[in-house]
C-alpha cells in the first residue's frame, strides 16, 4: 500500500468516525439543549472561531505547503517550522488577549459560554497539525483525534442532561479541541530539532501568510458568517435550524475533505520538484473520485431528508428538511473546488486566483444574506451559501481552464449526476410506499445507494482507461510551467 493510499485510509477512518459520532450525539444534543441552546453554542463558537482564524493567519495552508517542500532536509525543515510557529505564537498570544477583552467588556447575555470558548481560542496557539500534514505523518494526528473524540462522546452522555448544561457541553467541546492540539507537541522532537528563530526571520513569513489569510477570512464569511448574521438579524432558534441542516450535509463532506488534506502536501512536493505529468494524473483521478462521491451525497441526502430529519434531529427541526434540499448542491460545488484548490492552486502558488475566487464568494454571500435573511431567515442564509459556493467553484474553474483539462473532467464525471438523479427518484418511490420509520429510512438508503453504486460501477468498468494523465492534461500543465 503506497503512502497516499495509507494516509487517505487513515483520514477516511477518522472521517467515518466523524460521521458516526454526529449520528450518535446530534440527535441527543439537539433534543437536550433545544434549538435555542444549540444556536447559542453555535453563535458563540462561530465568533470565537474568527479569533482563532486571526491567530492562525494563513498558517494551515502556508505551513503545510512550506514544510512539504523541505521535508527531505531535516535541518531546513527544523528552521522552517520554528520560524513559522514563532510567528503563530506571537499572533495567537495577542489575539487571545483581545478576545478576553471582548468577552469581559462587551458580551453580556452569553458571557459564561463565550468565556468558556476562550479555551478554544487558546487552542490556536498550540495547533501545529500543519507540520504533521506537511511531512505526511497522518497516523499520529488521526489516532490522537479518534481517542479524544471518543472521550468527548462519553463525557457528553455522562454530564449533559438538560438545557442548563449548555456550559458543560461547551467546556467538553473546547477542552477536547485544546487537548487534541496540545497532544501533538509530544511528537515534535521526532520530526524537527530546536532552532531559535530571529524576529527578522519571522517577518519573512508574514507576507506569504497574510496572502493565504485573505482567502481563509473570505471563506469564513460564507461558511460561518451566515450564523452570525442569523443570530443578529433573526433568532437563536433559526441559527439552530441552520446548524442542524449544516451538520447533516457536513457528515458526508468529511471524505472529500480527507482527500484534499492528504493530497495537498503530496502535490506541493511534486510541484516543488517539477513533476508535471504525475501531478496531472493525480488531479484527473481525484476529480473523478470526488465527483462520484459528491453526486451520490447530494442526491442521496436530498432524497432521504424527509425521513432522516425527524429521526435524527427531532420534530422541532422539521423546517430543516427544506433547508437540506436547498443546500444539497453545495456538495458538488465544494468537492470540485476542493480538488482545484488543494491539488493545483495552493501547491503551485497560484494564490492570486485562489484569493479572487473566495473573495467573490464572500461578497456574493454577504449580499444575498443581507437581502434574504430578514425575509426568509434560515432559508435566506442557505440560499446565500449555495450562491457563494457556486460562485467560488465556477470562478476557480474559469481561471484554470487554460491550465487544466476542465473539459476532460466534465466528460469523465457528468454521468454520475444522471445516476444520482435515478437514485433520488428511486428513493422517492420507496418513500411513497413506506415512510416515517427507521425501517423506511434504511430501505431508502439501501435501494437508492445500491442502485447508485451498481450504475456507477458498471459505467466505470465499461469506460475504464489507463490511470495516467492524458496528453491534454500534461500539455496544459507543462505550458503553465513554461509561462
Secondary structure, DSSP 8 states (H G I E B T S, - for coil): --HHHHHHHHHHHHHHHHHHHHHHHHHHHHHHHHHHHHHHHHHHHHHHHHHHHHHHTTHHHHHHHHHHHTTT-HHHHHHHHHHHHHHHHHHHHHHHHHHHHHHHHH--TTHHHHHHTHHHHHHHHH--HHHHHHTT-HHHHHHHHHHHHHHHHHHHHHH--SGGGHHHHHHHHHHHHHHHHHHGGGGHHHH-------HHHHHHHHHHHHHHHHHHHHHHHHHTHHHHHHHHHS-HHHHHHHHHHHHHHHHHHHHHHHHHHHHHHHHHHHHHHT-HHHHHHHHHHHHHHHHHHHHHHHHHHHHHHHHHHHHHT-GGGTTHHHHHHHHTTHHHHHHHHHHHIIIIITTTT-HHHHHHHHHHHHHHHHHHHHHHHHHHTHHHHHHHHHHHHHHHHHHHHHHTTTTS-HHHHHHHHHHHHHHHHHHHHHHHHHHHHS-SSHHHHHHHHHHHHHHHHHHHHHHHHHH---SS--HHHHHHHHHHHH-
